[in-house]
């Protein structure tokens, strides 16, 4: 809806008071709504916070039980796997080849549980057979493995009185890639002396070792082992502590939650913190010292350690702990895993993060109050909309002018005098720019509108393609044709050619009587400038046929357009004086394009292109070579071609079957001509004359005859 109209002499002070009143009423109303809404929101927030605080402990406790259950499920499947393997045939395999036949079962164990770092069997004979996945290039480099390696076997096999060690590398299908003999491996690693073997061989069930440093990859982890049914071997799997920490990290309740898994002695074997679990190494046996909660540089974990150290009785614990003014929900829960004493799961969650739902509710409530405020103030919003809507339209109209969308008019009506005046000014500006674009290239106008520097005299050297056109026998036509009729015909031809040039992203430089000068590659860069110029020329030639059909039907003479195209480095830019500028091109390359247009007359052709155009786009054009010519102002000769069509073009630009034959036969004749085999060249040109009455062939045949006679 339009605003009330202001008279031209309406006092400016009154207008300011009116807008000031609207502003003050809107501001006061908004302030009241914010205060009332804020009070309601704060009350609701405090109430919801109390409710959530009561449930925070329950949520934290439930999460702890969930995480402990997940940890149990992390360790239970490997324990089941070693029990199954303990009853498999691989525990009776006496040689490496027999063990290799059972690889599929070991691979399945690794595939089912990604946290398993290795699966292996230690035999009472001292033999050892281990399969580990190779997942990274760093691991392949460490073991000198082939690039396709996906699995690695570490084997110790008794050969008579000696033990031989070797590494075997396999691809994803378990195909053997490489065998690397490791004599020192069998001398350094004794499976029967390892803690996992000695503990499991004495136990009737599964055991889990304390954390230790793995022999091969030097990572910290635990081993789950089980004595084989035949009691002559032990089956085991390794689980790295990193896998336990990763499992804890994936189950964090909030971004800053902390989980830690402690063994029965209170040492940390998994934590949601990027820190090493190892304090130091005691000796070369692989035994290590793990950190406790107070050794991770975490204030909350240190506080939990202090509280936990002072309590007696059950290890389970749940309370609110304050550190640095921040409250944390702390929960310690004990649980058992197969083959191990109690594990303890420590959980610490910031209360502020547990109350995130309350904060979200507060925000939602504030938005609801804001929405209510909007619904309760329709009059004020309607007034603001009535003022801003025409301004928004004017801004959109300004953008249309900036983008030269001059035919997309937006009707703006307002009773505010300034807005109405601005709208009328924009209309006049559109009309002015519309007229402006009819005289200079549209791309240039767009560039000027977007530039803050204004128009300046100057130019740059750029590799462009230039086109000149002219009408055959225009002087005679102008003498015999009435002025209005001549203008109608010429305008039809110029309109037709202008559209063809614009369709191919060209810039019309100027009209010189019946001549057109255009170029490609400026002001907008165009990497295919030569090709687009050729397409525009062919489109012009084809469309002139339709125009001439109408002229002939009216009883008038047809118009024959001749075109010259050249590609060269020329000067392009704003050339002239401060009083009068022209965005144009100049240079020797421009003169050559003009000369080529005139040379059409000598060779009875319609479109001539230079060799530089052919080099840029020749593989996409149907052309036929004409001759080496000398152009005035240019030293040496240049090779010129007649353009007949576009390779792979549409119905409008593709050549006819006859034109393709002309290209082939003319190329054949020109090859003879270039080799100075004028008799053979003359024969082919004569064939073109006899079959197609070709004008170019007539000219070239005459040249061949002259060479033969001389």
C-alpha positions in Angstrom: 0.0 0.0 0.0 1.2 3.5 -0.8 2.1 6.0 1.9 0.3 9.3 2.5 1.3 12.0 0.0 3.4 14.9 1.2 2.9 18.3 -0.3 6.0 19.8 -1.9 6.0 22.6 0.7 5.3 20.3 3.7 7.7 21.4 6.5 10.7 19.2 6.8 10.6 19.4 10.6 7.1 17.9 10.6 8.3 15.0 8.6 11.1 14.4 11.1 8.6 14.5 14.0 6.4 11.9 12.3 9.3 9.5 11.7 10.6 10.2 15.2 7.3 9.4 16.7 7.1 6.1 14.9 10.6 5.4 16.0 10.0 6.2 19.7 6.7 4.3 19.8 8.3 1.3 18.2 11.3 1.5 20.5 9.2 1.9 23.7 6.9 -0.9 22.7 9.9 -3.2 21.9 11.6 -2.3 25.2 8.4 -3.1 27.2 8.0 -6.4 25.4 11.7 -7.3 26.0 11.5 -6.6 29.7 8.2 -8.5 30.2 9.3 -11.3 27.9 12.7 -11.4 29.6 11.1 -11.7 33.0 8.9 -14.5 31.8 11.8 -16.2 30.1 14.0 -15.9 33.2 11.4 -17.4 35.4 10.7 -20.2 33.0 14.5 -20.8 32.6 15.1 -21.1 36.4 12.2 -23.4 36.8 13.3 -25.7 34.0 16.9 -25.6 35.2 15.8 -26.9 38.6 13.9 -29.7 37.0 16.8 -30.6 34.7 19.3 -30.4 37.6 17.2 -33.0 39.4 17.3 -35.3 36.3 21.0 -34.5 35.5 22.3 -37.1 37.9 20.0 -39.7 36.5 21.1 -38.9 33.0 24.7 -39.0 33.9 24.3 -42.3 35.8 22.4 -43.8 32.8 25.2 -42.8 30.5 27.8 -44.3 32.7 26.0 -47.7 32.7 25.6 -47.4 28.9 29.3 -46.7 28.4 30.3 -49.5 30.7 28.1 -51.9 28.8 29.6 -50.8 25.6 33.1 -51.3 27.0 32.1 -54.8 28.1 30.8 -55.4 24.5 34.2 -54.1 23.2 36.1 -56.8 25.2 33.6 -59.7 25.1 33.7 -60.5 21.4 37.6 -60.9 21.3 37.3 -63.2 24.4 34.7 -65.3 22.5 36.9 -65.3 19.5 39.9 -66.7 21.3 37.8 -69.4 22.9 36.6 -70.5 19.4 40.1 -70.4 18.0 41.3 -72.5 21.0 39.1 -75.3 19.7 40.1 -74.9 16.0 42.5 -77.0 13.9 45.1 -74.3 13.8 46.1 -75.1 17.4 47.3 -78.5 16.1 49.1 -77.2 13.0 52.7 -78.2 13.2 54.1 -76.3 10.2 53.9 -72.9 8.6 52.2 -74.3 5.5 49.5 -76.0 7.6 48.9 -72.7 9.5 48.6 -70.8 6.3 45.7 -72.9 5.3 43.8 -71.6 8.3 44.4 -67.9 7.5 40.7 -67.3 6.6 39.6 -68.0 10.1 42.1 -65.5 11.6 41.2 -62.9 9.0 37.6 -63.2 9.9 38.4 -62.5 13.6 40.2 -59.3 12.5 37.4 -58.3 10.1 34.6 -58.8 12.7 36.3 -56.6 15.4 38.3 -53.6 14.1 39.8 -52.9 17.5 41.8 -56.2 17.5 45.4 -55.3 16.6 46.6 -58.9 16.1 45.6 -62.5 16.5 48.1 -65.2 17.2 49.0 -68.7 18.5 52.0 -69.7 20.6 52.9 -73.4 20.5 54.7 -75.5 23.2 57.4 -76.2 20.6 58.3 -72.6 20.6 56.6 -72.0 17.3 54.6 -68.8 16.9 52.1 -67.7 14.2 50.6 -64.1 14.2 48.4 -62.3 11.8 48.0 -58.5 12.0 46.3 -56.0 9.7 48.4 -53.4 7.9 46.2 -50.4 7.5 48.6 -47.4 6.9 51.5 -46.5 4.7 53.5 -45.8 7.9 53.1 -49.5 8.9 54.1 -50.6 5.4 57.2 -48.5 5.6 58.0 -49.7 9.1 58.0 -53.4 8.0 59.4 -52.8 4.5 56.1 -54.2 3.1 55.0 -54.1 -0.6 52.5 -51.3 -1.4 49.6 -53.7 -1.8 50.1 -55.3 1.6 46.9 -55.6 3.8 48.0 -58.3 6.2 51.3 -59.4 7.7 52.3 -62.8 9.2 55.0 -63.0 11.9 56.1 -66.6 12.0 58.6 -68.6 14.1 58.9 -72.2 13.0 61.1 -74.9 14.3 63.3 -76.5 11.6 65.1 -79.4 13.3 67.0 -78.0 16.3 66.7 -74.3 15.3 63.9 -71.8 15.2 63.5 -69.7 12.0 61.7 -66.3 12.0 60.1 -64.7 9.0 57.6 -62.0 8.0 55.1 -62.8 5.3 53.2 -60.0 3.5 49.7 -60.7 2.0 47.3 -58.6 -0.1 43.6 -58.2 0.7 42.8 -61.7 -0.8 45.5 -63.3 1.4 47.7 -63.8 -1.7 51.4 -64.0 -0.7 53.3 -61.0 -1.9 56.7 -61.3 -0.2 58.6 -63.4 2.4 61.2 -61.6 4.5 63.5 -63.8 6.5 64.0 -62.5 10.1 66.7 -64.7 11.8 66.9 -62.2 14.7 63.2 -62.4 15.4 63.4 -66.0 16.5 66.4 -65.2 18.7 64.7 -62.3 20.5 61.0 -63.3 20.8 60.1 -66.4 22.9 56.4 -66.8 23.0 56.4 -69.4 25.8 58.1 -66.8 28.1 55.6 -64.1 27.4 53.2 -63.3 30.3 50.1 -64.0 28.2 51.3 -67.5 27.4 52.4 -68.3 30.9 49.2 -67.0 32.5 46.9 -68.7 30.0 48.6 -72.1 29.9 48.0 -72.4 33.7 44.4 -71.2 33.5 41.4 -73.2 32.4 39.6 -70.1 31.0 40.3 -66.8 29.3 42.7 -64.3 30.9 43.4 -60.6 30.3 46.9 -59.3 30.9 47.7 -56.0 32.5 48.7 -53.3 30.0 52.2 -53.8 28.6 54.3 -52.7 25.6 53.7 -55.0 22.5 56.9 -56.5 21.2 56.5 -55.8 17.5 54.8 -52.4 17.1 55.8 -51.0 20.5 52.3 -49.9 21.3 50.6 -50.3 24.7 47.7 -52.7 25.1 46.2 -55.7 26.7 46.1 -59.3 25.5 43.2 -61.7 25.8 44.4 -65.3 25.8 43.0 -68.8 26.1 44.7 -72.2 26.4 43.9 -74.5 23.4 41.8 -77.6 23.9 44.8 -79.7 23.3 46.8 -77.8 26.0 49.7 -77.6 23.6 49.2 -74.0 22.5 47.7 -70.7 23.5 45.5 -68.5 21.3 45.5 -64.7 21.9 44.4 -61.4 20.5 45.9 -57.9 21.2 43.8 -54.9 21.9 45.6 -51.5 21.9 44.7 -49.0 24.6 44.1 -46.5 21.8 41.1 -48.5 20.8 39.6 -48.3 24.3 40.2 -44.5 24.4 38.7 -44.2 20.9 35.6 -46.1 22.1 35.3 -43.8 25.1 35.7 -40.7 22.9 32.8 -41.9 20.6 30.5 -42.1 23.6 31.0 -38.7 25.1 27.8 -37.3 26.4 28.6 -33.6 25.7 31.6 -31.9 24.0 33.6 -31.4 27.2 32.6 -34.6 29.0 35.4 -36.8 30.3 35.5 -40.5 30.5 38.4 -42.6 32.0 38.7 -46.3 32.3 40.7 -47.6 35.3 42.0 -51.0 36.0 41.7 -52.7 39.4 44.7 -50.8 40.8 43.4 -47.4 39.7 45.7 -46.9 36.7 44.2 -45.3 33.6 43.9 -47.6 30.6 41.6 -45.4 28.5 40.7 -41.8 28.5 38.9 -39.2 26.3 41.9 -36.9 26.2 44.7 -36.6 23.7 47.4 -37.6 26.1 49.8 -40.5 26.6 48.7 -43.1 29.1 52.3 -44.1 29.9 54.3 -42.5 32.6 57.6 -44.3 31.9 59.1 -47.7 31.1 60.8 -49.8 33.8 63.0 -51.9 31.7 63.3 -53.7 28.3 60.8 -56.4 29.3 57.9 -54.4 28.1 56.5 -53.6 31.5 55.3 -50.1 31.8 54.0 -47.6 34.4 50.5 -46.2 33.6 49.3 -42.8 34.8 46.7 -42.2 37.4 43.9 -39.6 37.1 45.9 -36.8 38.8 48.7 -37.1 36.2 46.7 -35.8 33.1 47.0 -32.0 33.8 43.2 -31.9 34.1 41.8 -30.0 37.1 38.5 -32.0 37.2 40.3 -35.4 37.0 42.8 -34.4 39.7 39.9 -33.4 41.9 38.1 -36.7 41.2 41.3 -38.5 42.1 41.6 -36.6 45.4 37.9 -37.3 46.3 38.2 -40.9 45.3 41.4 -41.5 47.3 39.8 -40.2 50.5 36.7 -42.3 50.3 36.4 -45.8 51.7 34.1 -48.7 51.1 32.5 -49.3 47.7 34.3 -47.9 44.6 31.0 -46.7 43.2 30.5 -43.0 43.7 28.2 -40.2 42.4 28.3 -36.5 43.4 28.6 -32.9 42.2 32.2 -31.6 42.2 33.1 -28.0 41.8 36.4 -27.0 40.1 37.3 -23.4 39.3 33.7 -22.2 39.9 32.3 -24.8 37.4 30.1 -27.7 38.6 30.6 -31.2 37.3 28.4 -34.3 37.6 30.9 -37.0 38.6 30.1 -40.7 38.5 32.4 -43.7 39.2 31.0 -47.2 38.3 32.7 -50.6 38.8 32.1 -53.5 36.4 33.7 -56.8 35.6 35.0 -58.2 32.3 36.0 -61.8 31.5 39.3 -62.8 33.0 39.9 -59.6 34.9 39.1 -58.0 38.2 36.9 -54.9 38.5 37.3 -52.1 36.0 36.2 -48.6 37.1 34.6 -46.1 34.7 35.0 -42.5 35.7 32.6 -39.9 34.2 32.7 -36.2 34.6 30.2 -33.9 32.8 29.9 -30.1 33.1 26.5 -29.2 34.5 26.2 -26.3 32.1 26.3 -28.8 29.2 23.7 -31.0 30.9 21.5 -27.9 31.0 21.9 -27.2 27.3 18.2 -28.2 26.8 17.2 -25.6 29.4 19.2 -22.9 27.6 17.6 -24.0 24.3 14.2 -23.8 25.9 15.0 -20.3 27.1 16.0 -19.2 23.6 12.9 -20.8 22.1 10.8 -18.9 24.7 12.5 -15.6 23.8 11.8 -16.3 20.1 8.2 -17.0 21.0 8.0 -13.7 22.9 9.5 -11.9 19.9 7.0 -13.5 17.6 4.2 -12.5 19.9 5.5 -9.0 19.9 5.4 -9.0 16.1 1.9 -10.3 16.1 0.8 -7.6 18.6 2.3 -4.7 16.6 0.8 -5.1 13.1 0.2 -1.4 12.7 3.8 -0.4 13.4 5.2 -3.2 11.2 2.7 -2.3 8.4 3.8 1.3 8.5 7.5 0.3 8.4 6.8 -2.1 5.6 5.0 0.6 3.6 8.0 2.8 3.9 10.7 0.2 3.2 8.9 -1.6 0.4 9.3 1.1 -2.3 12.9 1.7 -1.2 13.5 -2.0 -1.6 12.1 -1.9 -5.1 14.2 1.1 -5.9 17.3 -0.8 -4.7 16.3 -3.7 -6.9 15.8 -1.3 -9.8 19.3 0.1 -9.1 20.7 -3.5 -9.3 18.9 -4.0 -12.6 20.5 -0.9 -14.0 23.9 -2.0 -12.7 23.5 -5.4 -14.4 22.1 -3.7 -17.6 18.7 -5.4 -17.2 17.1 -2.4 -18.7 14.0 -4.1 -19.9 13.0 -5.4 -16.5 11.0 -2.4 -15.1 9.8 -2.3 -11.5 6.8 -0.1 -10.8 7.4 2.0 -7.7 4.6 4.2 -6.3 4.9 6.2 -3.1 3.3 9.2 -1.5 6.6 10.2 0.0 8.0 12.9 -2.3 11.6 11.9 -2.1 10.9 8.3 -3.0 8.7 9.3 -5.9 11.4 11.7 -7.1 14.1 9.0 -6.8 11.9 6.6 -8.8 11.5 9.1 -11.6 15.2 9.8 -11.7 16.0 6.1 -12.0 13.6 5.8 -14.9 15.3 8.6 -16.7 18.7 7.0 -15.8 17.6 3.7 -17.4 16.5 5.4 -20.6 19.8 7.3 -20.7 21.9 4.1 -20.2 19.7 2.2 -22.7 20.5 4.8 -25.3 24.2 4.7 -24.2 24.4 0.9 -24.8 23.3 1.4 -28.4 26.4 3.3 -29.2 29.1 1.4 -27.3 29.6 -2.3 -26.4 27.3 -3.5 -23.7 30.1 -5.3 -21.9 32.0 -2.0 -21.8 29.0 -0.2 -20.3 28.7 -3.0 -17.6 32.4 -2.6 -16.8 32.1 1.2 -16.5 29.0 0.9 -14.2 30.9 -1.5 -11.9 34.1 0.5 -11.9 34.9 3.2 -9.4 37.7 4.7 -11.5 35.6 6.3 -14.3 36.5 6.4 -17.9 40.2 6.9 -18.7 42.2 7.2 -21.9 44.4 4.2 -22.3 44.7 0.7 -23.7 46.5 -2.6 -23.6 48.0 -5.1 -26.0 45.8 -8.2 -26.3 45.6 -11.1 -28.6 42.2 -10.7 -30.3 40.3 -11.7 -33.4 39.0 -8.9 -35.7 36.3 -9.2 -38.4 35.5 -6.8 -41.2 32.5 -7.1 -43.5 31.4 -5.2 -46.6 28.6 -5.5 -49.2 29.5 -6.4 -52.8 28.7 -3.6 -55.3 27.2 -1.4 -52.6 28.1 1.8 -54.5 26.1 0.8 -57.5 23.2 -0.3 -55.3 23.1 3.1 -53.5 23.0 4.9 -56.8 20.0 3.0 -58.1 18.0 2.5 -54.9 15.8 5.1 -53.2 17.2 6.3 -49.9 14.5 4.9 -47.6 14.5 1.6 -49.4 18.3 1.5 -49.2 18.2 2.2 -45.5 15.6 -0.5 -44.9 17.8 -3.1 -46.7 21.0 -2.1 -45.1 19.4 -2.0 -41.6 18.1 -5.5 -42.1 21.6 -6.7 -43.0 23.3 -4.8 -40.1 20.7 -6.1 -37.6 21.2 -9.7 -38.9 25.0 -9.4 -38.5 24.9 -7.7 -35.2 22.8 -10.5 -33.7 25.1 -13.1 -35.1 28.1 -11.3 -33.5 26.3 -10.9 -30.1 25.3 -14.5 -30.1 29.0 -15.4 -30.3 30.1 -13.0 -27.6 31.6 -10.5 -30.0 31.9 -6.7 -29.7 30.6 -4.5 -32.5 33.1 -1.8 -32.8 31.5 0.4 -35.4 29.4 0.6 -38.6 31.2 2.3 -41.5 28.5 2.8 -44.1 27.7 -0.8 -45.2 30.8 -2.2 -43.4 30.9 -3.7 -40.0 33.9 -3.9 -37.7 33.8 -6.3 -34.8 36.3 -8.1 -32.5 36.4 -10.9 -30.0 38.3 -11.1 -26.7 37.6 -7.7 -25.3 36.5 -6.2 -23.1 35.6 -9.7 -21.7 38.4 -12.3 -22.1 37.4 -15.1 -24.5 39.9 -18.0 -25.0 38.0 -19.2 -28.1 37.8 -15.8 -29.8 38.9 -17.0 -33.2 36.4 -19.9 -33.3 33.5 -17.6 -32.2 34.4 -15.1 -34.9 34.3 -17.9 -37.5 30.9 -19.1 -36.2 29.5 -15.5 -36.4 30.7 -15.2 -40.0 29.1 -18.5 -41.0 25.8 -17.5 -39.3 25.8 -14.2 -41.1 26.4 -15.9 -44.5 23.6 -18.4 -43.9 21.1 -15.8 -42.6 21.9 -13.6 -45.6 20.5 -16.4 -47.8 17.1 -16.1 -46.1 17.2 -12.3 -46.3 18.1 -12.4 -50.0 15.3 -14.9 -50.6 12.9 -12.2 -49.4 14.6 -9.5 -51.5 14.4 -11.6 -54.6 10.8 -12.3 -54.0 10.2 -8.5 -53.8 12.0 -8.2 -57.2 15.2 -6.7 -55.7 18.8 -7.6 -56.1 20.3 -9.8 -53.4 22.9 -8.5 -51.0 26.3 -10.3 -51.0 28.4 -9.9 -47.9 32.2 -10.4 -47.9 34.1 -11.0 -44.7 37.7 -10.9 -43.6 38.9 -12.3 -40.3 42.4 -12.1 -38.7 43.8 -12.9 -35.3 46.7 -10.9 -33.9 48.0 -8.9 -31.0 46.5 -5.4 -31.2 46.0 -2.4 -29.0 42.5 -2.3 -27.4 41.1 0.3 -25.0 39.7 3.8 -24.7 41.3 5.6 -27.5 40.8 9.3 -28.3 40.7 12.4 -26.2 39.0 13.5 -22.9 36.2 15.1 -25.0 35.6 12.1 -27.2 36.6 8.5 -26.6 36.0 5.3 -28.5 36.5 1.8 -27.2 38.2 0.2 -30.2 41.1 -1.7 -31.5 44.0 -0.6 -33.6 47.2 -2.0 -35.1 48.6 -4.0 -38.0 46.3 -6.9 -37.2 43.3 -4.7 -37.7 44.6 -3.5 -41.1 45.1 -7.1 -42.2 41.5 -8.1 -41.4 40.3 -5.1 -43.5 42.6 -6.2 -46.4 41.4 -9.8 -46.2 37.8 -8.6 -46.6 38.8 -6.7 -49.8 40.8 -9.7 -51.2 37.5 -11.7 -51.4 36.9 -9.8 -54.6 40.2 -11.1 -56.2 39.4 -14.8 -55.4 35.6 -14.9 -55.9 35.2 -15.9 -52.2 32.8 -14.8 -49.4 34.8 -15.3 -46.1 38.6 -15.3 -46.0 40.5 -16.0 -42.8 44.2 -15.6 -42.1 46.6 -18.4 -41.1 46.6 -17.1 -37.5 42.9 -17.8 -37.3 43.5 -21.2 -38.7 46.1 -21.9 -36.1 43.7 -20.9 -33.3 40.6 -22.8 -34.5 41.4 -24.6 -37.7 40.7 -28.1 -36.4 37.1 -27.0 -35.7 36.5 -25.3 -39.1 35.8 -26.5 -42.6 38.3 -24.4 -44.7 40.1 -24.6 -48.0 43.5 -23.1 -48.6 43.6 -20.3 -51.2 47.1 -18.9 -51.7 50.1 -17.2 -50.2 49.5 -13.5 -50.5 51.3 -10.3 -49.7 49.4 -7.8 -47.7 50.2 -4.1 -47.9 52.1 -3.0 -44.8 53.2 -6.5 -43.8 56.5 -8.0 -44.8 56.4 -11.5 -46.2 53.6 -13.6 -47.4 50.7 -15.0 -45.4 48.6 -18.0 -46.2 44.8 -17.4 -46.4 41.8 -19.7 -46.4 38.2 -19.6 -47.4 35.8 -20.5 -44.5 32.9 -22.8 -45.6 31.5 -24.2 -42.4 31.9 -25.4 -38.8 33.0 -28.9 -37.9 30.4 -30.5 -35.7 28.2 -27.5 -36.0 24.4 -27.3 -36.1 22.2 -27.3 -39.2 22.8 -23.5 -39.6 26.6 -23.7 -39.5 27.5 -27.1 -40.9 28.7 -27.2 -44.5 26.9 -28.8 -47.3 28.1 -32.0 -48.9 29.3 -30.0 -51.9 31.3 -27.6 -49.7 33.0 -30.5 -48.0 34.0 -31.8 -51.4 35.3 -28.4 -52.3 37.4 -28.3 -49.2 39.0 -31.7 -50.0 39.7 -31.2 -53.7 40.9 -27.6 -53.1 43.3 -28.9 -50.4 44.6 -31.5 -52.8 45.1 -29.0 -55.6 46.8 -26.5 -53.2 49.3 -29.2 -52.1 50.3 -29.6 -55.8 50.4 -25.8 -56.2 52.6 -25.3 -53.1 55.0 -28.0 -54.4 55.1 -26.1 -57.7 53.5 -29.1 -59.5 51.4 -26.7 -61.5 50.2 -29.2 -64.1 48.7 -31.5 -61.4 47.2 -28.6 -59.5 45.7 -27.3 -62.8 44.1 -30.6 -63.4 42.3 -30.6 -60.0 41.2 -27.0 -60.4 39.9 -27.8 -63.8 37.9 -30.7 -62.3 36.4 -28.2 -59.7 35.5 -25.8 -62.5 33.9 -28.5 -64.7 31.9 -30.1 -61.8 31.0 -27.2 -59.6 31.8 -24.0 -61.6 33.9 -22.9 -58.7 35.0 -19.2 -58.8 38.1 -19.8 -56.7 39.2 -22.7 -58.9 38.9 -20.4 -61.9 41.2 -17.9 -60.3 43.7 -20.5 -59.2 43.6 -22.3 -62.6 44.5 -19.1 -64.3 47.5 -18.7 -61.9 48.6 -22.3 -62.6 48.4 -21.6 -66.4 50.5 -18.5 -65.9 53.2 -20.4 -64.0 53.2 -23.2 -66.6 53.6 -20.7 -69.5 56.4 -18.9 -67.7 
